[in-house]
Amino acid sequence: MRDIDGAISTLTDRECWQMLREAPVGRLALSAGSDIDIFPVTFRVDGQSLYFRTSPGLKLAEVGIRSRVTLEVDGYDDATAWSVVAKGSGRHLNSVAELDIAAELRLTTWLPTPTPDVVRIDVESLSGRRFSRATWR
């Protein structure tokens, strides 16, 4: 789908998943109360789920209190920019079987500190758009 004289197009689910697979980092939005917190996370895609590592703290606590989460990724090149939003339910993984699956994904983090906990986001909705970038002269 295109709007605004072809400057904006809607990405298909397949394109959204591809952008998620290629994104080096995303922004995770969580809320356990009246405020919304946003965290940068590195993550991996497996099927219709996203996985990331973390350590005990606010992210893990908020996922435990309210499982609704949103992850957003974006990027650009000289001609276009794009954005993908994935919404779903997050869950701290505890079972050995689930942690074994997560281990196969080789999850990484940017921090040199231990990140023993794994969260899985079961994606329930995806949306994405691509934009033609304006050229300034």
C-alpha positions as protocol buffer text, in pm:
chain_id: "A"
residue {
  index: 1
  type: MET
  ca { x: 0 y: 0 z: 0 }
}
residue {
  index: 2
  type: ARG
  ca { x: 127 y: 347 z: -88 }
}
residue {
  index: 3
  type: ASP
  ca { x: 19 y: 685 z: 43 }
}
residue {
  index: 4
  type: ILE
  ca { x: 126 y: 1046 z: 2 }
}
residue {
  index: 5
  type: ASP
  ca { x: 217 y: 1025 z: -366 }
}
residue {
  index: 6
  type: GLY
  ca { x: 408 y: 698 z: -319 }
}
residue {
  index: 7
  type: ALA
  ca { x: 638 y: 838 z: -48 }
}
residue {
  index: 8
  type: ILE
  ca { x: 516 y: 591 z: 217 }
}
residue {
  index: 9
  type: SER
  ca { x: 451 y: 221 z: 169 }
}
residue {
  index: 10
  type: THR
  ca { x: 324 y: -43 z: 410 }
}
residue {
  index: 11
  type: LEU
  ca { x: 555 y: -342 z: 461 }
}
residue {
  index: 12
  type: THR
  ca { x: 420 y: -695 z: 436 }
}
residue {
  index: 13
  type: ASP
  ca { x: 454 y: -931 z: 734 }
}
residue {
  index: 14
  type: ARG
  ca { x: 732 y: -1111 z: 549 }
}
residue {
  index: 15
  type: GLU
  ca { x: 921 y: -783 z: 500 }
}
residue {
  index: 16
  type: CYS
  ca { x: 865 y: -692 z: 868 }
}
residue {
  index: 17
  type: TRP
  ca { x: 1012 y: -1024 z: 985 }
}
residue {
  index: 18
  type: GLN
  ca { x: 1309 y: -976 z: 753 }
}
residue {
  index: 19
  type: MET
  ca { x: 1375 y: -629 z: 895 }
}
residue {
  index: 20
  type: LEU
  ca { x: 1354 y: -771 z: 1248 }
}
residue {
  index: 21
  type: ARG
  ca { x: 1605 y: -1046 z: 1160 }
}
residue {
  index: 22
  type: GLU
  ca { x: 1851 y: -790 z: 1021 }
}
residue {
  index: 23
  type: ALA
  ca { x: 1819 y: -522 z: 1290 }
}
residue {
  index: 24
  type: PRO
  ca { x: 2119 y: -503 z: 1524 }
}
residue {
  index: 25
  type: VAL
  ca { x: 1920 y: -349 z: 1810 }
}
residue {
  index: 26
  type: GLY
  ca { x: 1561 y: -263 z: 1897 }
}
residue {
  index: 27
  type: ARG
  ca { x: 1383 y: -47 z: 2149 }
}
residue {
  index: 28
  type: LEU
  ca { x: 1169 y: -236 z: 2397 }
}
residue {
  index: 29
  type: ALA
  ca { x: 871 y: -48 z: 2548 }
}
residue {
  index: 30
  type: LEU
  ca { x: 729 y: -178 z: 2877 }
}
residue {
  index: 31
  type: SER
  ca { x: 485 y: -44 z: 3130 }
}
residue {
  index: 32
  type: ALA
  ca { x: 399 y: -172 z: 3475 }
}
residue {
  index: 33
  type: GLY
  ca { x: 219 y: 140 z: 3591 }
}
residue {
  index: 34
  type: SER
  ca { x: 144 y: 487 z: 3462 }
}
residue {
  index: 35
  type: ASP
  ca { x: 489 y: 537 z: 3305 }
}
residue {
  index: 36
  type: ILE
  ca { x: 632 y: 374 z: 2995 }
}
residue {
  index: 37
  type: ASP
  ca { x: 995 y: 266 z: 2999 }
}
residue {
  index: 38
  type: ILE
  ca { x: 1204 y: 216 z: 2685 }
}
residue {
  index: 39
  type: PHE
  ca { x: 1520 y: 4 z: 2673 }
}
residue {
  index: 40
  type: PRO
  ca { x: 1762 y: -75 z: 2391 }
}
residue {
  index: 41
  type: VAL
  ca { x: 1797 y: -451 z: 2347 }
}
residue {
  index: 42
  type: THR
  ca { x: 1977 y: -688 z: 2118 }
}
residue {
  index: 43
  type: PHE
  ca { x: 1749 y: -974 z: 2020 }
}
residue {
  index: 44
  type: ARG
  ca { x: 1699 y: -1270 z: 1791 }
}
residue {
  index: 45
  type: VAL
  ca { x: 1402 y: -1393 z: 1590 }
}
residue {
  index: 46
  type: ASP
  ca { x: 1286 y: -1755 z: 1611 }
}
residue {
  index: 47
  type: GLY
  ca { x: 963 y: -1837 z: 1433 }
}
residue {
  index: 48
  type: GLN
  ca { x: 702 y: -1586 z: 1546 }
}
residue {
  index: 49
  type: SER
  ca { x: 892 y: -1497 z: 1864 }
}
residue {
  index: 50
  type: LEU
  ca { x: 1168 y: -1259 z: 1969 }
}
residue {
  index: 51
  type: TYR
  ca { x: 1422 y: -1343 z: 2239 }
}
residue {
  index: 52
  type: PHE
  ca { x: 1659 y: -1124 z: 2441 }
}
residue {
  index: 53
  type: ARG
  ca { x: 1891 y: -1161 z: 2739 }
}
residue {
  index: 54
  type: THR
  ca { x: 1878 y: -942 z: 3046 }
}
residue {
  index: 55
  type: SER
  ca { x: 1979 y: -936 z: 3410 }
}
residue {
  index: 56
  type: PRO
  ca { x: 1752 y: -899 z: 3713 }
}
residue {
  index: 57
  type: GLY
  ca { x: 1611 y: -547 z: 3721 }
}
residue {
  index: 58
  type: LEU
  ca { x: 1340 y: -321 z: 3584 }
}
residue {
  index: 59
  type: LYS
  ca { x: 1289 y: -497 z: 3246 }
}
residue {
  index: 60
  type: LEU
  ca { x: 1240 y: -834 z: 3408 }
}
residue {
  index: 61
  type: ALA
  ca { x: 1016 y: -692 z: 3680 }
}
residue {
  index: 62
  type: GLU
  ca { x: 794 y: -507 z: 3431 }
}
residue {
  index: 63
  type: VAL
  ca { x: 756 y: -814 z: 3207 }
}
residue {
  index: 64
  type: GLY
  ca { x: 651 y: -1008 z: 3518 }
}
residue {
  index: 65
  type: ILE
  ca { x: 395 y: -746 z: 3623 }
}
residue {
  index: 66
  type: ARG
  ca { x: 244 y: -670 z: 3283 }
}
residue {
  index: 67
  type: SER
  ca { x: 336 y: -896 z: 2995 }
}
residue {
  index: 68
  type: ARG
  ca { x: 226 y: -659 z: 2714 }
}
residue {
  index: 69
  type: VAL
  ca { x: 536 y: -535 z: 2529 }
}
residue {
  index: 70
  type: THR
  ca { x: 627 y: -350 z: 2213 }
}
residue {
  index: 71
  type: LEU
  ca { x: 957 y: -371 z: 2025 }
}
residue {
  index: 72
  type: GLU
  ca { x: 1045 y: -119 z: 1754 }
}
residue {
  index: 73
  type: VAL
  ca { x: 1330 y: -129 z: 1504 }
}
residue {
  index: 74
  type: ASP
  ca { x: 1419 y: 111 z: 1228 }
}
residue {
  index: 75
  type: GLY
  ca { x: 1685 y: 189 z: 974 }
}
residue {
  index: 76
  type: TYR
  ca { x: 1769 y: 397 z: 673 }
}
residue {
  index: 77
  type: ASP
  ca { x: 1992 y: 434 z: 370 }
}
residue {
  index: 78
  type: ASP
  ca { x: 2044 y: 717 z: 122 }
}
residue {
  index: 79
  type: ALA
  ca { x: 1703 y: 672 z: -43 }
}
residue {
  index: 80
  type: THR
  ca { x: 1467 y: 522 z: 215 }
}
residue {
  index: 81
  type: ALA
  ca { x: 1392 y: 483 z: 585 }
}
residue {
  index: 82
  type: TRP
  ca { x: 1183 y: 212 z: 749 }
}
residue {
  index: 83
  type: SER
  ca { x: 1023 y: 127 z: 1080 }
}
residue {
  index: 84
  type: VAL
  ca { x: 877 y: -198 z: 1218 }
}
residue {
  index: 85
  type: VAL
  ca { x: 671 y: -235 z: 1535 }
}
residue {
  index: 86
  type: ALA
  ca { x: 610 y: -577 z: 1693 }
}
residue {
  index: 87
  type: LYS
  ca { x: 355 y: -609 z: 1973 }
}
residue {
  index: 88
  type: GLY
  ca { x: 295 y: -911 z: 2191 }
}
residue {
  index: 89
  type: SER
  ca { x: 334 y: -1082 z: 2526 }
}
residue {
  index: 90
  type: GLY
  ca { x: 669 y: -1112 z: 2700 }
}
residue {
  index: 91
  type: ARG
  ca { x: 759 y: -1392 z: 2937 }
}
residue {
  index: 92
  type: HIS
  ca { x: 1065 y: -1472 z: 3150 }
}
residue {
  index: 93
  type: LEU
  ca { x: 1182 y: -1820 z: 3052 }
}
residue {
  index: 94
  type: ASN
  ca { x: 1238 y: -2069 z: 3332 }
}
residue {
  index: 95
  type: SER
  ca { x: 1210 y: -2422 z: 3198 }
}
residue {
  index: 96
  type: VAL
  ca { x: 1519 y: -2612 z: 3088 }
}
residue {
  index: 97
  type: ALA
  ca { x: 1358 y: -2693 z: 2750 }
}
residue {
  index: 98
  type: GLU
  ca { x: 1285 y: -2325 z: 2678 }
}
residue {
  index: 99
  type: LEU
  ca { x: 1630 y: -2215 z: 2787 }
}
residue {
  index: 100
  type: ASP
  ca { x: 1785 y: -2483 z: 2564 }
}
residue {
  index: 101
  type: ILE
  ca { x: 1598 y: -2338 z: 2265 }
}
residue {
  index: 102
  type: ALA
  ca { x: 1716 y: -1987 z: 2357 }
}
residue {
  index: 103
  type: ALA
  ca { x: 2076 y: -2110 z: 2392 }
}
residue {
  index: 104
  type: GLU
  ca { x: 2070 y: -2229 z: 2030 }
}
residue {
  index: 105
  type: LEU
  ca { x: 1994 y: -1870 z: 1922 }
}
residue {
  index: 106
  type: ARG
  ca { x: 2329 y: -1748 z: 2059 }
}
residue {
  index: 107
  type: LEU
  ca { x: 2182 y: -1437 z: 2218 }
}
residue {
  index: 108
  type: THR
  ca { x: 2429 y: -1155 z: 2270 }
}
residue {
  index: 109
  type: THR
  ca { x: 2428 y: -831 z: 2466 }
}
residue {
  index: 110
  type: TRP
  ca { x: 2623 y: -509 z: 2448 }
}
residue {
  index: 111
  type: LEU
  ca { x: 2711 y: -509 z: 2815 }
}
residue {
  index: 112
  type: PRO
  ca { x: 3009 y: -693 z: 2962 }
}
residue {
  index: 113
  type: THR
  ca { x: 2799 y: -787 z: 3267 }
}
residue {
  index: 114
  type: PRO
  ca { x: 2625 y: -1122 z: 3319 }
}
residue {
  index: 115
  type: THR
  ca { x: 2279 y: -1146 z: 3162 }
}
residue {
  index: 116
  type: PRO
  ca { x: 2151 y: -1482 z: 3283 }
}
residue {
  index: 117
  type: ASP
  ca { x: 1780 y: -1423 z: 3220 }
}
residue {
  index: 118
  type: VAL
  ca { x: 1602 y: -1474 z: 2888 }
}
residue {
  index: 119
  type: VAL
  ca { x: 1273 y: -1316 z: 2783 }
}
residue {
  index: 120
  type: ARG
  ca { x: 1062 y: -1442 z: 2496 }
}
residue {
  index: 121
  type: ILE
  ca { x: 815 y: -1214 z: 2318 }
}
residue {
  index: 122
  type: ASP
  ca { x: 535 y: -1397 z: 2139 }
}
residue {
  index: 123
  type: VAL
  ca { x: 451 y: -1153 z: 1860 }
}
residue {
  index: 124
  type: GLU
  ca { x: 79 y: -1102 z: 1808 }
}
residue {
  index: 125
  type: SER
  ca { x: 85 y: -810 z: 1565 }
}
residue {
  index: 126
  type: LEU
  ca { x: 335 y: -652 z: 1326 }
}
residue {
  index: 127
  type: SER
  ca { x: 328 y: -327 z: 1137 }
}
residue {
  index: 128
  type: GLY
  ca { x: 590 y: -164 z: 923 }
}
residue {
  index: 129
  type: ARG
  ca { x: 636 y: 123 z: 683 }
}
residue {
  index: 130
  type: ARG
  ca { x: 899 y: 233 z: 436 }
}
residue {
  index: 131
  type: PHE
  ca { x: 951 y: 600 z: 358 }
}
residue {
  index: 132
  type: SER
  ca { x: 1115 y: 770 z: 64 }
}
residue {
  index: 133
  type: ARG
  ca { x: 1367 y: 1010 z: 214 }
}
residue {
  index: 134
  type: ALA
  ca { x: 1353 y: 1375 z: 121 }
}
residue {
  index: 135
  type: THR
  ca { x: 1654 y: 1522 z: -53 }
}
residue {
  index: 136
  type: TRP
  ca { x: 1761 y: 1866 z: 56 }
}
residue {
  index: 137
  type: ARG
  ca { x: 1943 y: 2097 z: -178 }
}
